[in-house]
Amino acid sequence: MRTSNHLIGFLNFLTFLLSIPILGGGIWLSSRANNTDCLKFLQWPLIVIGVSIMIVSLAGFAGACYRNTFLMYLYLWAMFIIIAALIGFVIFAYAVTDKGSGRPVMNRAYQEYNLQDYSGWLEERVKSQSYWSKISSCIRDSHICNKMGRTVSGVPETADIFIRRKLNPIQSGCCKPPTACGFTYENETYWGQQGGGLGGVDSDCVRWNNDQEQLCYSCDSCKAGVLASLKKSWRKVSVVNIVILILLVIIYVIACAAFRHDKRMDNDEDFGETRMEKERPSRIHF
C-alpha cells in the first residue's frame, strides 16, 4: 500500500474522531431540549451531520485500505456536501440567535429578559401559540421552578439572599414576576402584590399567577428567557463546531491532495507498463 493510502486512512480516522464532538453537541442540545430549552427540533440537523461524518469517514477508510476508487470518490464528494451543510448550520445558528440579551436590574445579581429585544425566525416560532403551548408545558414538566427553593441553615432564603442569586434565563423569565411589577418577595415562586402589583408598567404583571402550575409561563418574559437560553446553548455548540469545521476543511484538502497524488502514481504506472510493452522485442518466428 502506498504512503498516500496510509495518509488517507489516517485522515479518515481523524475525521471519524471529529464527528464525535459534533454528535455529542447534538445529543447535548437534545438533552437541553427535553429538560431546559424545550425546543425539540433544532438539534436534529447536528445529529444527522455527526452521524453522516461517521459513516462517510468509515467509507473513506475502507476505500483507502482496499484502494477502492469508488469509495474514495464517494468519500470526497459526500464530505464536501457535509462540510457545506455544517457551514450552513453554523451560519444559521448565529443568524437566528444574533439579537437579544439579558437586561441588568438595579441591585439584582440576575438579569431579566424582554421579548422586544428579540426578533427573527426563531422569535416568531417561539411566540406562535402552537409552539408556545408545547414549550410552556415542557418547562412546567421539567419542574425547573420547583427546584429554585433553597434554605440557609434549614430556613428558607430571604429576599436579600434571593436578589444576589444568578438565575438562569428560564428561572428569571418564567419562575418569578418582572421586578418592574413591584411585587413583594415571599419565596422564590410566591410573590405578594402589596408593593404595586397590578399597577406595574409591564404587561406580564397581570399574567403572573402564584398558582405553581401557572407562575409566569404565559409571560413574554418567559418566552424571552427561552430565547436567551437557546442562544447560550447554540453559541456554546457553535464555537466547538467552528473549530471542528476548520479541522475538517484542512483534513479534506490534504485528503484531496493525497488522492490526486495516488491517481497520478497509478497513471504513471499504467503509462510505464504500456511503454515497456511497446519496447519489448517481439519474438521471431521461423
N, C-alpha and C positions, 0 to 999 in steps of 0.2 A: 504493500500500500504506500502511495506517495506521501511525502510530508504534508502536502496541501490537504489530503484527505484526513490526516491526523488533526490538522488545524481546524478544518471544518467541523469534524466530530467534536473537538473540544469546545468550539464556539457554540455549537448546538447544546452541549451540556450546560454551558453558562447561561444560554437563553432559557433553558428549562428551569434553572435555578432562579432567574429573574422573574419568571412567571409566578413564582410562589408568593412574593410580596404583593403582586397585583391581585392575585386571587385572594390573599389574606385581607387586602384592603376592601375588596368587595364583600367578603364574609363579615368583616368588622362593621361595614355600613349596614349590612343586613341585620346584624345584632342590634345596632343602634335603631334601625327602622322598627324592630319588634319591641324595643324597650324604651326608647327616648325620643328619637326624631319622628318616628311614626309615619314616615313617608316611604312606602314599601316598594316603589318601582325603580328608584334611582340607582340601586346597587347592581341590578342585573346586567347592564352593559359591561361593567367592570368584571363581573364574574365570568361572563361569556368571553371577554378578551383574554383573561387569565387562563381559562381552560383551553382556548384556541391556541395560545402561545405554547402551552404544554404539549398539545397534540402535534402541532407543526414542528416544534423542535425535535420531538421523537422521530418524526418522519425524516427530517433533515439528518439526524444522527444515523438512522438506518441507511439513508442514501449515501452518506459519507463512508460508512463501514463496508457496504457492499458495492460501492461505486455504481449506484443506480441513478442514472441520469434523470429519469422521470421524477423520482422522489426529490432530487436536488432542485429541479425546476419548480416542482410543486412547493417545496420549502421556500424558495426565494420569492416566488410570486405571492404565496399566502402570507409570508412575513411582511412583505411590502404593504399588503392590504391591512394587516393587523396594526402595523406601525401608524399608517394613515388614520385608522379608526381610533387608536389611542391618542394621537394628536388631536383629533376632533373631539374626543371625550374631555381631554384636559381643557381645551378652549371653551367647550360648552360649560364645563363645571365652573370655570372662572367667570364666564359671561353671565350665568344665571344667579351667581352669588356675589356679583360685583358691588351692589348697593346695599346700604343698611348696616347699622351697628348699634350697640347699646348706648344709651344716654346716661351720663353720670348724674347722680342725685345728691344734692347737698346733704352733708352729714350722714351719708349712707355708704357702706362699702360695696353694695351691689349696684348694678346698673338696671335701668328699665328700658323697655323696648316699645317703639311706636310703629304701627303698621304703615304710617305715612312715609317712613324712611325707606321703605322697600318698594320696588316696582319690577315689572317684567314678567316673564313667563312663569317663573316659579311662584311669585307672589299671587298671580292670578289663579293658579291651581290651588294654592293653599286657601285662598279666600272663597273659592267656589263651595257652595253648600254641600254638594255631593261628596267632595273630598274632605271638607272640614268635619262633617259628621263622623267619618271613619277615623280621622286623625284625633279628634277630641275623645272619641270612645277609646282609642288606643292609649292615649295619655291617661285617661281615667283608669283603665285596666292595669296600667303599669304601676299604679299606686305611688307615683313619684312624689305627690304632695303629702301623702300619708307618712312618707319616710322623712319628712322635714323635721319632725319633732325631736327636740334634744332636751336633755336635762343636765343640770350642773349640781353635782352632789345630791342627786335624787330630786332636785327641784327644777320645774320647767324654766327654761331660759327667759330672761326678762327682755323688754323692748330694747334696752341699751345694748344687750348682748346680740339680739337679733339683727339690729341695724349694722353691726360690724361683720356680719357674715357675708361671704362672697357667694351669692346664689348663682346657679347656672341659669341660662335664659328661660328654660321651661319653668323652673321654680319661681323666678321673678315675674314672668308674664302670666302664668296660669294659676299659681297657688296662693297669690295674695292680690289685694287690690292695688291700683296705682297710688303712689304717695300723694299725688295731687288731690285725691279724694278726701284726704284728711281723716280717714278712719282711725280709730283708736285700737292699738295692738292689745290683744288678749292672749292669743298664742299664734303659732306660725300660720295657721289656716283659719283662724276665727278672729274677726275684727268688729269692734263696735262702731256705730255710726254717730256717736255723740259729738265727735270732733269736726263735723262738717258734712259728712255723709253724702247725701244726695245732692248737696249743693256744690259738689266738686265740678270742675270745668271739664273733666274727661268723661266722655260718654260711657266708658267702661264702669264708671261709678254705679250706674243703675243696673249694670249687668252682673256686678258682683253679688254672690249669694253665699251666706255662711253654711248652707247645706253642703256637706262634704262631697256629695255627688255632683255638685254644680260649680261651686267656687267661681273661678273666672274662665271656665272652659269655653264660654261663648264670647269672651272678650277679644277685642282686636289686639290687645297686648299679648294674649296667649298665642295668637297667630304670628305675631311678630317674634315672639320667643322661639317658636318652632323654626321660623326662617333663620333666626340668628344661630340656633343650634345646628341646623343643616349647613349653614355657611362654615361654621367651625369644623364640622366633620369633613365636609368636602375639601376644605383648604388643607387639612392635615393629610388626607389621602392624595390630593393633587401634588403636594410637594414631593411625596415619595414617587408618584407616577412620573413626574418630570425627570427626576434623577434616573429612574429606570429607563425612561424613554431615550434619554441621551446615551445610556449604555447600549440599549438595543440598536440604535442607529449606528453607533460605532462598530458593534459586532456584525451588523448586517452589511456594512460597507466592506469590512475585512473579509466576510464570507463570500461576497460577490467577487472580490479581487482574487481570492483563493480558488473559487470555482472557475473563473475565466482562465487563471493560470493552469488549472488542471485540464481544461478543454484544449488550451493551446498545446500543452505537452502531448495530449492524445493525438492532435492533428499532426504535430511534428513526428510522432512515432509512425503514424499511418503513412505520412509522406516518405519517411526514411525507408519503410518496408517496401513501398511501391517502387522507390528508386532502386533499391537493391534487386528487386525482381527484374527491373528493366536492364540493369547492368550485368546480371548473372548470364554467363555464356550459355548458349543453347547447345544441347547435345548434337553431335554429328552422327547421322545415321548412314550406314553403308548398305 
